[in-house]
Amino acid sequence: MTAKLLDGNALAKKLRADFKTRAEALAAQGTRPGLAVILVGENPASQVYVRNKVNACAEAGFHSVKLDYPADAAPAEVLAKIAELNADPAIHGILVQLPLPPQFDEDAVLEAISPEKDVDGFHAENVGALMQGNPRFLPCTPYGVMKLLEEAGGSLKGKEAVVIGRSNIVGKPMAMLLLHAGCTVTVCHSQTADLGFHTRRADILVAAVGRPRFVTGDMVKPGAVVIDVGINRLPAEQGGKLCGDVDFDSVKEVAGAITPVPGGVGPMTITMLLANTLESAERAAG
Ligand code: GUN
């Protein structure tokens, strides 16, 4: 059996074309969607992510500003900038790239962002709204996964969904979205006693563990939809290329559908950041 490929690049392209049209319509009425991205320090992966976010804004016709701070920046200085952006009518989304250097209290920084501009969906008010089933912004990666599942087709109601990973950024909001979609959800993590027992029951399996090729074909139910959120770089002696949390070669023989890495969830995350920024701008424009 060879799984259907869920092409995140193609879906991202389709959605971004629609966002560009909507952004142009909004701009014609005087509101250009605007995103501010704050990067503190020189984490190479964060630098790439931030550059990609800013470039995606330009391609979609959004306004964006990138604010760089050195690794030893004072938290007060960054908090003052966030307050300024909260009050800036040209900015509809504010994103602080994580992780932050150790002198920062990450939660305090996320709470300083206006919930109306929190396009990552990380503010406690927005996390609470999501829990209550009345979300303002959906966290970008889980939002992108839901779009890929829509593309895979078939109802999610009554399906067994298993999420591996319990982070605030992916695992927890992912579980909540699948729950709201009518799935029976299991969240597995590093202390789960018998991981394979759970994963083999999954109609929908989402891997967000951060360990290369962790999910192998023997852990997957035949016909399952497998979503790979991982982006890992293999060591140089193994070729140094990017790979996911899923062992693509063995899983594609068992699964019904699978996302590749790269080209699956990755392009969808930035696409949904654009979606959130656009929705925020549309709300601000009334
Ligand atoms: N670091 C890793 N993923 C993310 C994300 O989705 N948003 C932000 N702000 N930082 C991240």
Residues whose N, C-alpha, C, O or C-beta is under 5 A from the ligand:
A	BS01	GUN	L95 V96 Q97 L98 P99 D120
